[in-house]
Amino acid sequence: MKKGKQVECKGLIGLSQKGVVARANSIRLEFWYKGKQEKAMFCTLDKVNSNDDFQELLDEAFYELKSIKRKVRLRIFSDESYASSLPLSVFAQKRGGSRSSTNFYELAQKYLDDQIPLMRRGQIAGSTVNARRKNLITSAYMRKIPDMKDMPTEAKHISLCKQGLGDMRLGDITFELLRKLQTYLYDYVPRKDGSKGCAEKTVNNFFDAIKQVMKYAMQNEIIEKDPSVKIKTLKVKTKNKIKNLDFFDFTEQATIRATCLDDDKAWLAELFTFACWTGLRKEELLALAWEDIDLEKNTVYVHRAYTREDDLHHTKNMGSVRVIELLDEARGALDRMFEFTGNAQQIKYQVLRPEHSGRVTESLTLVFQNFSKGGPIPRRLYDGASKRIWQRIMKLSGVGMPFKNTRHTYASMRVSANGRVEEVAQEMGHSDTSMMHRNYSVVTGKFNLQLLANKQKGMNALKSSLELLK
């Protein structure tokens, strides 16, 4: 920017460019529109107390003026653009304001409210909506960020220091503002452990929520241009996570089973064994019904899941709908579980099915139910109760691994038994093999085997070989 002319207003001193005028208690822009010279208010100076802040507003006003002049020259500056860019101007007030003067929080809430019918039809997951609600409404980064004022220029925006994104009018949200917010979150935001910057996925999720609101504003013709569309998604570093994928070896599996039985939770012992030897996700286990099981063919049809937000619903993705053949250990656990719930009364559940544009009634007898004291026996086994029960088992057994590691256990055993990656990925409900290659490409030391001809023979040989090593 070329050096401007020194101006003084309200005791504040700064450098102003031609067309940017500071007078009384405001900054105004002067430009020609429809053959008439406009003198439109850009902002007030009510909350400006320093020369630095005054100068930043003068600079922002000049960049806005340049943008307006370019649009006028290209004949793309409309009345709505005028009211949107300068909502404090007399023109905007006479026009009844601009719809883009809507508060971001207000629009975000309206967007979230409009997702409720889509949730009912199964077109969007409740967990997705809740995650976006957290980012849009309750996130601290939506409020003003005072410590941004001490950041380098690349991560500092005066409006975010004083107001915060959530309280801004849509017309005041620019690409530059969002870009600086992204830089601040990724490189400078202070963490509790003393480090700086949020993880790529955290930043991407935050901006995905913002982009959805802006897209919603475009679809409803509230804004003419989406300032978030050119915000790039950060590349998430992919790692081979095999070192972090702890799993239950045979000794640990036996310890967990014994602990469950000693604690009068035989039903939990069978749930644990079945999980280790099928690789089903926890949400799929909690929704598994006897109606999904063909004992004659020794198969399980996986096509339902449970989450706290949506209760019973479709599986994670289309690849998750699958039929799996049971290994001997899984079949044994199922046979023993039949004594608990096999003859229980069917209950009608409302299951969310997108293909039916909503919920359908299914009469089901859930396989894994809660037999713990403290309520009717048996009763639905929910995620919260299962976590509390598992915490107790970890403490009693001394095996401090979360229940979800049963899934890693199955994958590790199958890959170690020379199972084909494509086959294992299909059994576990992955949409492709990338997850398997990334996480299980290394044969682990705990399950060290020779090549085996088929799945059941391979698993039996694996178990026998490890028994001999004891």
VOPAGU-2260 file (C-alpha; in pm, 1 decimal, decimal comma):
REM VOPAGU-2260
SITE   aa  ch    i         X         Y         Z
SITE  MET   A    0       0,0       0,0       0,0
SITE  LYS   A    1     134,5     344,7     -91,6
SITE  LYS   A    2     189,7     600,6     179,2
SITE  GLY   A    3    -129,3     790,0     258,5
SITE  LYS   A    4    -227,6    1125,5     394,3
SITE  GLN   A    5    -218,9    1179,1     771,3
SITE  VAL   A    6    -562,7    1223,9     924,5
SITE  GLU   A    7    -678,4    1295,6    1277,0
SITE  CYS   A    8   -1014,2    1205,8    1426,6
SITE  LYS   A    9   -1125,4    1188,7    1791,4
SITE  GLY   A   10    -765,7    1236,4    1898,2
SITE  LEU   A   11    -657,6     935,4    1687,3
SITE  ILE   A   12    -392,2     968,3    1417,3
SITE  GLY   A   13    -345,0     751,3    1109,7
SITE  LEU   A   14    -265,3     743,9     738,2
SITE  SER   A   15    -561,0     743,5     500,1
SITE  GLN   A   16    -588,1     681,5     125,2
SITE  LYS   A   17    -797,8     876,1    -123,6
SITE  GLY   A   18   -1164,8     790,3     -89,1
SITE  VAL   A   19   -1137,2     686,4     278,1
SITE  VAL   A   20   -1257,6     968,5     503,9
SITE  ALA   A   21   -1246,5     973,0     884,9
SITE  ARG   A   22   -1487,0    1229,7    1024,6
SITE  ALA   A   23   -1686,8    1279,7    1345,1
SITE  ASN   A   24   -1723,4     929,3    1487,6
SITE  SER   A   25   -1695,8     714,1    1176,6
SITE  ILE   A   26   -1501,7     614,8     866,5
SITE  ARG   A   27   -1678,5     651,9     533,6
SITE  LEU   A   28   -1603,0     549,2     175,9
SITE  GLU   A   29   -1647,0     776,1    -125,4
SITE  PHE   A   30   -1708,1     621,2    -468,8
SITE  TRP   A   31   -1929,1     653,7    -776,8
SITE  TYR   A   32   -2229,4     423,7    -824,0
SITE  LYS   A   33   -2504,4     458,2   -1086,1
SITE  GLY   A   34   -2379,5     802,9   -1187,1
SITE  LYS   A   35   -2390,1     936,8    -831,8
SITE  GLN   A   36   -2112,4     992,2    -580,9
SITE  GLU   A   37   -2175,1     787,1    -268,3
SITE  LYS   A   38   -2048,6     876,1      79,2
SITE  ALA   A   39   -2121,1     557,1     268,6
SITE  MET   A   40   -2041,3     479,3     631,5
SITE  PHE   A   41   -1792,9     190,6     663,9
SITE  CYS   A   42   -1773,6     166,6    1043,3
SITE  THR   A   43   -1799,3     365,1    1364,9
SITE  LEU   A   44   -1510,9     452,7    1598,7
SITE  ASP   A   45   -1696,7     387,5    1923,3
SITE  LYS   A   46   -1465,6     110,0    2043,3
SITE  VAL   A   47   -1139,3     235,1    1894,4
SITE  ASN   A   48    -894,3     355,1    2159,8
SITE  SER   A   49    -550,8     338,7    1999,8
SITE  ASN   A   50    -374,9     462,8    1687,3
SITE  ASP   A   51    -289,6     104,3    1585,3
SITE  ASP   A   52    -654,8       2,2    1589,0
SITE  PHE   A   53    -748,3     318,7    1403,4
SITE  GLN   A   54    -488,8     245,9    1135,8
SITE  GLU   A   55    -608,9    -112,2    1091,2
SITE  LEU   A   56    -962,6      11,4    1030,4
SITE  LEU   A   57    -837,0     267,9     780,7
SITE  ASP   A   58    -649,1      -8,2     596,3
SITE  GLU   A   59    -952,5    -238,3     597,0
SITE  ALA   A   60   -1166,8      46,0     466,5
SITE  PHE   A   61    -923,0     106,9     180,8
SITE  TYR   A   62    -919,8    -260,8      77,9
SITE  GLU   A   63   -1301,2    -262,9      85,3
SITE  LEU   A   64   -1307,5      51,7    -127,3
SITE  LYS   A   65   -1073,8    -106,7    -383,1
SITE  SER   A   66   -1300,3    -413,0    -399,6
SITE  ILE   A   67   -1611,6    -197,7    -447,6
SITE  LYS   A   68   -1450,3      10,0    -723,3
SITE  ARG   A   69   -1340,0    -305,7    -904,4
SITE  LYS   A   70   -1693,1    -449,4    -888,0
SITE  VAL   A   71   -1842,1    -120,7   -1010,3
SITE  ARG   A   72   -1594,4    -118,5   -1299,8
SITE  LEU   A   73   -1684,7    -477,4   -1391,4
SITE  ARG   A   74   -2056,3    -399,5   -1347,8
SITE  ILE   A   75   -2104,1    -670,6   -1084,8
SITE  PHE   A   76   -2176,1    -433,7    -794,0
SITE  SER   A   77   -2550,5    -460,8    -724,2
SITE  ASP   A   78   -2779,6    -299,9    -467,5
SITE  GLU   A   79   -2757,3    -616,9    -257,4
SITE  SER   A   80   -2376,4    -602,2    -282,3
SITE  TYR   A   81   -2389,1    -242,0    -165,2
SITE  ALA   A   82   -2611,8    -320,3     133,1
SITE  SER   A   83   -2407,1    -630,7     211,8
SITE  SER   A   84   -2067,7    -457,5     197,1
SITE  LEU   A   85   -2177,2    -142,9     381,5
SITE  PRO   A   86   -2468,4    -232,6     611,0
SITE  LEU   A   87   -2425,3      88,7     815,9
SITE  SER   A   88   -2466,8     312,2     511,7
SITE  VAL   A   89   -2777,3     527,5     451,8
SITE  PHE   A   90   -2834,6     333,0     130,8
SITE  ALA   A   91   -2857,8       4,0     323,0
SITE  GLN   A   92   -3085,0     155,3     587,6
SITE  LYS   A   93   -3326,2     296,8     328,0
SITE  ARG   A   94   -3330,9     -36,4     152,2
SITE  GLY   A   95   -3433,6    -204,4     477,0
SITE  GLY   A   96   -3087,6    -337,6     539,6
SITE  SER   A   97   -2915,8    -634,8     385,8
SITE  ARG   A   98   -3000,3    -992,4     457,4
SITE  SER   A   99   -2624,0   -1046,3     484,6
SITE  SER   A  100   -2629,2    -822,9     791,5
SITE  THR   A  101   -2767,0   -1128,1     972,7
SITE  ASN   A  102   -2568,1   -1230,4    1277,5
SITE  PHE   A  103   -2356,6   -1544,5    1213,4
SITE  TYR   A  104   -2477,4   -1710,5    1535,6
SITE  GLU   A  105   -2840,0   -1655,1    1432,4
SITE  LEU   A  106   -2787,7   -1809,9    1091,9
SITE  ALA   A  107   -2585,7   -2099,9    1236,8
SITE  GLN   A  108   -2871,7   -2180,6    1473,0
SITE  LYS   A  109   -3121,6   -2165,4    1186,3
SITE  TYR   A  110   -2899,0   -2397,1     981,5
SITE  LEU   A  111   -2882,2   -2647,2    1270,6
SITE  ASP   A  112   -3259,0   -2630,8    1321,6
SITE  ASP   A  113   -3309,6   -2710,2     952,8
SITE  GLN   A  114   -3096,6   -3025,3     989,4
SITE  ILE   A  115   -3351,3   -3185,1    1225,1
SITE  PRO   A  116   -3586,0   -3305,5     945,2
SITE  LEU   A  117   -3282,2   -3443,1     759,6
SITE  MET   A  118   -3181,0   -3633,3    1073,8
SITE  ARG   A  119   -3529,2   -3784,4    1095,7
SITE  ARG   A  120   -3500,2   -3903,9     736,4
SITE  GLY   A  121   -3152,6   -4044,0     795,1
SITE  GLN   A  122   -2990,5   -3806,4     544,7
SITE  ILE   A  123   -2742,5   -3680,8     803,2
SITE  ALA   A  124   -2617,1   -3845,2    1121,1
SITE  GLY   A  125   -2710,5   -3696,7    1456,3
SITE  SER   A  126   -2347,0   -3722,1    1564,0
SITE  THR   A  127   -2248,0   -3503,2    1267,7
SITE  VAL   A  128   -2504,4   -3236,8    1358,3
SITE  ASN   A  129   -2397,0   -3242,5    1724,0
SITE  ALA   A  130   -2031,6   -3203,5    1627,4
SITE  ARG   A  131   -2117,3   -2903,8    1408,3
SITE  ARG   A  132   -2330,8   -2755,6    1684,8
SITE  LYS   A  133   -2033,2   -2777,1    1919,6
SITE  ASN   A  134   -1810,5   -2596,2    1669,7
SITE  LEU   A  135   -2065,7   -2333,0    1569,6
SITE  ILE   A  136   -2235,4   -2248,7    1898,2
SITE  THR   A  137   -2027,1   -2350,8    2197,9
SITE  SER   A  138   -1670,5   -2328,6    2065,6
SITE  ALA   A  139   -1453,4   -2066,9    2236,2
SITE  TYR   A  140   -1308,5   -1977,6    1896,3
SITE  MET   A  141   -1645,0   -1835,0    1790,3
SITE  ARG   A  142   -1614,3   -1569,3    2059,3
SITE  LYS   A  143   -1370,7   -1279,4    2059,0
SITE  ILE   A  144   -1005,0   -1381,3    2084,6
SITE  PRO   A  145    -819,4   -1109,3    2281,1
SITE  ASP   A  146    -479,5   -1282,9    2270,9
SITE  MET   A  147    -486,7   -1265,6    1890,2
SITE  LYS   A  148    -391,1    -901,7    1926,7
SITE  ASP   A  149     -36,5   -1003,0    2021,8
SITE  MET   A  150       0,6   -1243,6    1729,5
SITE  PRO   A  151     200,9   -1180,4    1410,4
SITE  THR   A  152      17,4    -998,8    1131,4
SITE  GLU   A  153     -47,5   -1325,9     945,2
SITE  ALA   A  154    -262,1   -1452,7    1233,4
SITE  LYS   A  155    -415,3   -1128,5    1359,9
SITE  HIS   A  156    -741,5    -963,2    1265,4
SITE  ILE   A  157    -868,3    -670,2    1469,2
SITE  SER   A  158   -1234,8    -769,9    1429,4
SITE  LEU   A  159   -1171,7   -1113,9    1581,5
SITE  CYS   A  160    -991,8    -953,5    1874,9
SITE  LYS   A  161   -1285,6    -731,2    1959,1
SITE  GLN   A  162   -1593,8    -918,5    1848,9
SITE  GLY   A  163   -1546,1   -1278,7    1746,7
SITE  LEU   A  164   -1681,9   -1459,6    1442,7
SITE  GLY   A  165   -2009,2   -1566,1    1603,1
SITE  ASP   A  166   -2127,5   -1209,8    1669,5
SITE  MET   A  167   -2032,6   -1074,7    1326,3
SITE  ARG   A  168   -2271,1    -988,1    1048,5
SITE  LEU   A  169   -2233,2   -1214,4     746,5
SITE  GLY   A  170   -2147,7    -912,6     533,8
SITE  ASP   A  171   -1844,0    -843,5     755,6
SITE  ILE   A  172   -1698,5   -1193,1     721,0
SITE  THR   A  173   -1430,9   -1197,5     454,9
SITE  PHE   A  174   -1189,8   -1452,8     310,9
SITE  GLU   A  175    -901,4   -1266,7     473,9
SITE  LEU   A  176   -1066,9   -1284,8     815,4
SITE  LEU   A  177   -1129,3   -1660,0     784,2
SITE  ARG   A  178    -779,6   -1725,4     652,6
SITE  LYS   A  179    -623,9   -1549,5     950,7
SITE  LEU   A  180    -849,5   -1739,3    1189,2
SITE  GLN   A  181    -736,7   -2066,4    1032,2
SITE  THR   A  182    -371,2   -1964,4    1066,0
SITE  TYR   A  183    -424,6   -1868,2    1429,2
SITE  LEU   A  184    -592,6   -2199,0    1513,8
SITE  TYR   A  185    -333,3   -2414,7    1340,2
SITE  ASP   A  186     -12,9   -2232,3    1431,9
SITE  TYR   A  187     -66,7   -2006,5    1733,8
SITE  VAL   A  188    -358,9   -2101,8    1957,6
SITE  PRO   A  189    -213,5   -2184,7    2303,1
SITE  ARG   A  190    -265,2   -2537,4    2438,7
SITE  LYS   A  191    -285,9   -2659,9    2797,9
SITE  ASP   A  192      40,6   -2851,5    2765,3
SITE  GLY   A  193     227,7   -2537,4    2658,2
SITE  SER   A  194     237,2   -2625,1    2289,1
SITE  LYS   A  195      73,9   -2415,9    2017,3
SITE  GLY   A  196    -171,0   -2496,2    1743,7
SITE  CYS   A  197    -461,9   -2736,9    1703,9
SITE  ALA   A  198    -441,4   -3062,5    1510,4
SITE  GLU   A  199    -521,9   -3053,7    1139,5
SITE  LYS   A  200    -840,2   -3256,3    1188,3
SITE  THR   A  201    -962,7   -3021,4    1464,6
SITE  VAL   A  202    -914,2   -2716,2    1242,4
SITE  ASN   A  203   -1072,2   -2889,0     942,5
SITE  ASN   A  204   -1380,3   -2989,8    1143,0
SITE  PHE   A  205   -1418,7   -2633,4    1273,1
SITE  PHE   A  206   -1404,7   -2484,8     924,3
SITE  ASP   A  207   -1623,4   -2757,0     776,1
SITE  ALA   A  208   -1900,5   -2637,3    1009,2
SITE  ILE   A  209   -1843,6   -2275,3     900,7
SITE  LYS   A  210   -1848,5   -2375,8     533,3
SITE  GLN   A  211   -2178,4   -2556,4     579,9
SITE  VAL   A  212   -2337,7   -2241,2     722,8
SITE  MET   A  213   -2200,1   -2027,6     439,6
SITE  LYS   A  214   -2324,7   -2279,8     184,3
SITE  TYR   A  215   -2664,4   -2264,6     353,1
SITE  ALA   A  216   -2655,6   -1883,1     326,5
SITE  MET   A  217   -2578,6   -1906,0     -46,3
SITE  GLN   A  218   -2858,5   -2156,7    -107,1
SITE  ASN   A  219   -3106,0   -1925,0      66,8
SITE  GLU   A  220   -2972,8   -1619,3    -122,2
SITE  ILE   A  221   -2867,8   -1449,5     200,4
SITE  ILE   A  222   -2522,2   -1371,6      63,6
SITE  GLU   A  223   -2402,1   -1332,0    -293,5
SITE  LYS   A  224   -2050,2   -1465,6    -243,7
SITE  ASP   A  225   -1917,9   -1734,7     -11,2
SITE  PRO   A  226   -1601,0   -1607,5     164,8
SITE  SER   A  227   -1515,3   -1959,1     286,8
SITE  VAL   A  228   -1512,5   -2134,6     -47,5
SITE  LYS   A  229   -1139,4   -2078,0    -105,6
SITE  ILE   A  230   -1031,1   -2175,1     246,0
SITE  LYS   A  231    -820,6   -2483,5     184,2
SITE  THR   A  232    -863,5   -2799,7     387,9
SITE  LEU   A  233    -546,0   -2880,1     578,4
SITE  LYS   A  234    -377,3   -3202,9     479,0
SITE  VAL   A  235    -398,6   -3454,2     762,2
SITE  LYS   A  236     -79,2   -3649,1     802,2
SITE  THR   A  237    -135,7   -4022,2     759,1
SITE  LYS   A  238      72,2   -4249,7     975,0
SITE  ASN   A  239     118,4   -4621,1    1014,6
SITE  LYS   A  240     -62,5   -4657,7    1344,7
SITE  ILE   A  241      31,6   -5018,1    1417,8
SITE  LYS   A  242     233,8   -4915,4    1725,0
SITE  ASN   A  243     -72,2   -4751,5    1877,9
SITE  LEU   A  244    -312,2   -5035,5    1800,0
SITE  ASP   A  245    -294,8   -5236,4    2120,3
SITE  PHE   A  246    -486,8   -5563,1    2111,3
SITE  PHE   A  247    -572,4   -5848,8    2342,3
SITE  ASP   A  248    -338,9   -6149,6    2310,6
SITE  PHE   A  249    -470,4   -6491,9    2410,1
SITE  THR   A  250    -349,8   -6459,9    2768,1
SITE  GLU   A  251    -523,9   -6123,0    2805,8
SITE  GLN   A  252    -839,2   -6260,9    2645,2
SITE  ALA   A  253    -841,7   -6545,9    2897,4
SITE  THR   A  254    -781,1   -6301,6    3185,6
SITE  ILE   A  255   -1070,1   -6077,9    3078,3
SITE  ARG   A  256   -1306,0   -6375,5    3043,7
SITE  ALA   A  257   -1211,4   -6508,8    3386,8
SITE  THR   A  258   -1260,3   -6165,1    3543,6
SITE  CYS   A  259   -1605,8   -6127,1    3388,0
SITE  LEU   A  260   -1709,0   -6471,5    3512,8
SITE  ASP   A  261   -1572,4   -6407,7    3862,6
SITE  ASP   A  262   -1764,2   -6078,1    3871,6
SITE  ASP   A  263   -2089,9   -6256,8    3783,2
SITE  LYS   A  264   -2096,7   -6110,8    3431,9
SITE  ALA   A  265   -2097,2   -6418,7    3210,6
SITE  TRP   A  266   -2296,6   -6224,3    2949,6
SITE  LEU   A  267   -2013,6   -5969,4    2926,9
SITE  ALA   A  268   -1758,4   -6249,7    2884,5
SITE  GLU   A  269   -1951,5   -6371,5    2579,5
SITE  LEU   A  270   -1985,2   -6020,5    2438,5
SITE  PHE   A  271   -1609,7   -5972,6    2474,6
SITE  THR   A  272   -1523,0   -6307,1    2312,7
SITE  PHE   A  273   -1769,0   -6254,2    2027,6
SITE  ALA   A  274   -1622,2   -5905,9    1964,1
SITE  CYS   A  275   -1263,1   -6035,2    1957,6
SITE  TRP   A  276   -1348,0   -6308,0    1707,0
SITE  THR   A  277   -1576,4   -6113,7    1468,8
SITE  GLY   A  278   -1427,0   -5761,9    1460,3
SITE  LEU   A  279   -1768,9   -5594,1    1478,7
SITE  ARG   A  280   -1778,3   -5233,1    1587,3
SITE  LYS   A  281   -1916,9   -5167,7    1933,1
SITE  GLU   A  282   -2218,6   -4984,9    1790,1
SITE  GLU   A  283   -2289,7   -5288,6    1568,2
SITE  LEU   A  284   -2266,1   -5526,3    1864,8
SITE  LEU   A  285   -2515,1   -5320,3    2067,0
SITE  ALA   A  286   -2764,5   -5336,2    1778,0
SITE  LEU   A  287   -2717,6   -5702,3    1683,3
SITE  ALA   A  288   -3038,9   -5905,9    1703,8
SITE  TRP   A  289   -3111,5   -6277,9    1689,0
SITE  GLU   A  290   -3314,7   -6201,6    1378,1
SITE  ASP   A  291   -2984,2   -6115,1    1205,3
SITE  ILE   A  292   -2828,7   -6455,7    1280,3
SITE  ASP   A  293   -2859,4   -6776,0    1076,4
SITE  LEU   A  294   -2740,6   -7053,3    1307,3
SITE  GLU   A  295   -2775,9   -7318,5    1036,5
SITE  LYS   A  296   -2554,4   -7133,2     791,7
SITE  ASN   A  297   -2332,2   -7008,8    1076,6
SITE  THR   A  298   -2353,2   -6646,3     954,3
SITE  VAL   A  299   -2435,6   -6303,4    1090,0
SITE  TYR   A  300   -2599,8   -6027,7     882,0
SITE  VAL   A  301   -2463,9   -5689,0     994,8
SITE  HIS   A  302   -2693,2   -5406,7     881,7
SITE  ARG   A  303   -2776,4   -5206,6    1194,5
SITE  ALA   A  304   -2589,1   -4994,9    1449,4
SITE  TYR   A  305   -2651,6   -4797,2    1766,4
SITE  THR   A  306   -2533,1   -4448,9    1860,6
SITE  ARG   A  307   -2645,1   -4224,0    2142,4
SITE  GLU   A  308   -2762,2   -3954,0    1900,3
SITE  ASP   A  309   -2963,2   -4170,7    1659,4
SITE  ASP   A  310   -3035,3   -4484,1    1868,8
SITE  LEU   A  311   -3080,6   -4775,1    1622,4
SITE  HIS   A  312   -2995,6   -4682,2    1264,9
SITE  HIS   A  313   -2821,3   -4789,1     948,3
SITE  THR   A  314   -2454,9   -4888,5     954,2
SITE  LYS   A  315   -2165,0   -4647,3     920,5
SITE  ASN   A  316   -2148,7   -4682,8     539,8
SITE  MET   A  317   -2273,8   -4910,5     264,4
SITE  GLY   A  318   -1956,7   -5119,9     294,7
SITE  SER   A  319   -2052,3   -5190,9     654,8
SITE  VAL   A  320   -2359,1   -5390,3     545,6
SITE  ARG   A  321   -2219,2   -5740,9     525,0
SITE  VAL   A  322   -2261,1   -6109,2     598,7
SITE  ILE   A  323   -1980,0   -6269,8     797,5
SITE  GLU   A  324   -1907,4   -6636,1     863,9
SITE  LEU   A  325   -1853,3   -6718,1    1229,0
SITE  LEU   A  326   -1530,5   -6866,0    1361,2
SITE  ASP   A  327   -1559,7   -7141,3    1621,8
SITE  GLU   A  328   -1484,9   -6910,5    1916,4
SITE  ALA   A  329   -1747,5   -6657,8    1802,0
SITE  ARG   A  330   -2004,1   -6934,1    1746,0
SITE  GLY   A  331   -1934,1   -7075,3    2091,5
SITE  ALA   A  332   -1989,0   -6733,8    2252,3
SITE  LEU   A  333   -2313,3   -6696,7    2059,2
SITE  ASP   A  334   -2438,2   -7039,9    2164,8
SITE  ARG   A  335   -2371,6   -6957,6    2529,7
SITE  MET   A  336   -2535,7   -6615,6    2489,6
SITE  PHE   A  337   -2849,7   -6784,9    2356,3
SITE  GLU   A  338   -2917,0   -6908,6    2708,5
SITE  PHE   A  339   -2942,4   -6543,7    2822,5
SITE  THR   A  340   -3141,0   -6375,3    2544,4
SITE  GLY   A  341   -3223,5   -6630,3    2274,8
SITE  ASN   A  342   -3580,6   -6681,1    2394,0
SITE  ALA   A  343   -3645,9   -6327,4    2516,9
SITE  GLN   A  344   -3954,6   -6144,4    2396,7
SITE  GLN   A  345   -3932,8   -5941,5    2077,1
SITE  ILE   A  346   -3957,6   -5564,7    2114,5
SITE  LYS   A  347   -4060,5   -5318,7    1844,3
SITE  TYR   A  348   -3792,2   -5059,2    1771,3
SITE  GLN   A  349   -3795,5   -4756,6    1543,3
SITE  VAL   A  350   -3487,0   -4799,9    1324,4
SITE  LEU   A  351   -3359,5   -4512,6    1111,1
SITE  ARG   A  352   -3338,5   -4627,4     748,7
SITE  PRO   A  353   -3240,2   -4364,6     486,2
SITE  GLU   A  354   -3368,3   -4585,7     205,2
SITE  HIS   A  355   -3715,0   -4545,9     359,9
SITE  SER   A  356   -3665,5   -4171,6     425,9
SITE  GLY   A  357   -3710,6   -4212,5     798,6
SITE  ARG   A  358   -3765,5   -4470,1    1070,2
SITE  VAL   A  359   -3926,6   -4807,9    1020,9
SITE  THR   A  360   -4061,0   -5049,3    1282,2
SITE  GLU   A  361   -3854,0   -5363,7    1335,0
SITE  SER   A  362   -3941,8   -5637,6    1585,1
SITE  LEU   A  363   -3612,5   -5745,0    1738,8
SITE  THR   A  364   -3460,2   -5952,0    2016,2
SITE  LEU   A  365   -3125,2   -5793,2    2089,3
SITE  VAL   A  366   -2844,3   -6043,3    2146,2
SITE  PHE   A  367   -2634,5   -5852,2    2395,8
SITE  GLN   A  368   -2832,4   -5703,7    2682,8
SITE  ASN   A  369   -2749,6   -5569,6    3027,9
SITE  PHE   A  370   -2785,1   -5819,5    3314,6
SITE  SER   A  371   -2614,2   -5604,3    3578,8
SITE  LYS   A  372   -2788,0   -5514,3    3901,2
SITE  GLY   A  373   -2954,2   -5175,1    3934,1
SITE  GLY   A  374   -3246,0   -5213,1    3695,7
SITE  PRO   A  375   -3475,9   -5456,4    3512,1
SITE  ILE   A  376   -3302,6   -5777,6    3401,8
SITE  PRO   A  377   -3242,0   -5798,4    3116,9
SITE  ARG   A  378   -3252,5   -5446,6    2974,3
SITE  ARG   A  379   -3103,8   -5253,3    2682,0
SITE  LEU   A  380   -2727,4   -5223,9    2694,5
SITE  TYR   A  381   -2640,8   -4862,7    2615,7
SITE  ASP   A  382   -2302,8   -4706,4    2543,8
SITE  GLY   A  383   -2278,9   -4522,8    2876,9
SITE  ALA   A  384   -2353,6   -4832,4    3086,8
SITE  SER   A  385   -2113,7   -5046,8    2884,6
SITE  LYS   A  386   -1833,4   -4798,0    2943,9
SITE  ARG   A  387   -1889,7   -4794,6    3319,5
SITE  ILE   A  388   -1900,6   -5174,6    3335,3
SITE  TRP   A  389   -1583,6   -5204,5    3127,4
SITE  GLN   A  390   -1399,6   -4959,3    3351,4
SITE  ARG   A  391   -1467,0   -5196,7    3639,9
SITE  ILE   A  392   -1342,9   -5500,3    3443,1
SITE  MET   A  393   -1021,1   -5320,4    3345,9
SITE  LYS   A  394    -954,0   -5235,6    3709,3
SITE  LEU   A  395   -1025,2   -5589,7    3834,3
SITE  SER   A  396    -833,1   -5768,2    3557,8
SITE  GLY   A  397    -533,4   -5536,7    3537,4
SITE  VAL   A  398    -570,2   -5531,7    3155,4
SITE  GLY   A  399    -604,2   -5161,8    3086,7
SITE  MET   A  400    -732,0   -5153,3    2730,2
SITE  PRO   A  401   -1062,2   -5008,0    2603,8
SITE  PHE   A  402   -1329,2   -5239,9    2468,0
SITE  LYS   A  403   -1288,7   -5102,2    2115,0
SITE  ASN   A  404    -952,5   -5279,6    2094,3
SITE  THR   A  405   -1141,1   -5603,5    2035,6
SITE  ARG   A  406   -1172,3   -5483,7    1676,0
SITE  HIS   A  407    -795,8   -5435,8    1648,9
SITE  THR   A  408    -754,9   -5780,4    1800,8
SITE  TYR   A  409    -956,6   -5950,0    1528,1
SITE  ALA   A  410    -778,1   -5763,0    1248,7
SITE  SER   A  411    -435,3   -5839,4    1395,5
SITE  MET   A  412    -512,1   -6209,7    1432,2
SITE  ARG   A  413    -652,7   -6237,5    1080,0
SITE  VAL   A  414    -362,7   -6052,3     916,7
SITE  SER   A  415    -111,1   -6249,4    1121,3
SITE  ALA   A  416    -281,3   -6569,1    1002,7
SITE  ASN   A  417    -208,3   -6455,2     647,8
SITE  GLY   A  418    -567,7   -6355,4     582,6
SITE  ARG   A  419    -616,5   -6169,5     253,5
SITE  VAL   A  420    -637,4   -5797,0     319,5
SITE  GLU   A  421    -938,3   -5759,6      89,0
SITE  GLU   A  422   -1125,0   -6035,6     270,8
SITE  VAL   A  423   -1047,8   -5899,2     617,5
SITE  ALA   A  424   -1146,2   -5545,1     512,5
SITE  GLN   A  425   -1482,2   -5677,4     387,1
SITE  GLU   A  426   -1540,3   -5873,9     708,8
SITE  MET   A  427   -1473,9   -5562,1     917,7
SITE  GLY   A  428   -1700,5   -5339,4     707,8
SITE  HIS   A  429   -1434,3   -5110,7     560,2
SITE  SER   A  430   -1532,1   -4938,9     235,6
SITE  ASP   A  431   -1185,7   -5011,3      92,0
SITE  THR   A  432    -849,8   -5162,9     193,4
SITE  SER   A  433    -663,5   -4839,2     270,2
SITE  MET   A  434    -730,9   -4864,5     644,2
SITE  MET   A  435    -603,4   -5221,8     650,7
SITE  HIS   A  436    -286,4   -5140,5     457,6
SITE  ARG   A  437    -214,3   -4837,5     674,6
SITE  ASN   A  438    -275,9   -4999,0    1011,5
SITE  TYR   A  439    -205,2   -5368,1     975,3
SITE  SER   A  440      65,4   -5388,4     711,5
SITE  VAL   A  441     312,6   -5516,1     972,2
SITE  VAL   A  442     275,9   -5869,6    1111,4
SITE  THR   A  443     293,8   -5835,3    1487,3
SITE  GLY   A  444     524,8   -6022,9    1720,3
SITE  LYS   A  445     238,0   -6137,7    1941,0
SITE  PHE   A  446      79,8   -6331,2    1654,3
SITE  ASN   A  447     375,7   -6484,4    1467,2
SITE  LEU   A  448     268,4   -6756,4    1217,7
SITE  GLN   A  449     349,4   -6950,5     906,2
SITE  LEU   A  450     134,9   -6920,3     594,5
SITE  LEU   A  451    -203,0   -7094,2     639,4
SITE  ALA   A  452    -445,4   -7228,4     383,7
SITE  ASN   A  453    -784,0   -7109,7     504,0
SITE  LYS   A  454    -937,7   -6885,4     767,2
SITE  GLN   A  455   -1056,4   -7138,0    1024,7
SITE  LYS   A  456    -751,2   -7362,0     989,0
SITE  GLY   A  457    -527,8   -7057,9    1012,8
SITE  MET   A  458    -688,0   -6928,3    1331,0
SITE  ASN   A  459    -676,0   -7270,8    1494,8
SITE  ALA   A  460    -310,0   -7313,2    1405,3
SITE  LEU   A  461    -235,8   -6965,7    1537,3
SITE  LYS   A  462    -393,5   -7045,7    1870,5
SITE  SER   A  463    -216,2   -7381,8    1897,6
SITE  SER   A  464     126,2   -7241,1    1809,2
SITE  LEU   A  465     104,3   -6977,6    2080,2
SITE  GLU   A  466      -5,4   -7235,2    2336,0
SITE  LEU   A  467     310,4   -7436,6    2261,2
SITE  LEU   A  468     527,6   -7132,5    2324,3
SITE  LYS   A  469     408,6   -7098,3    2684,7
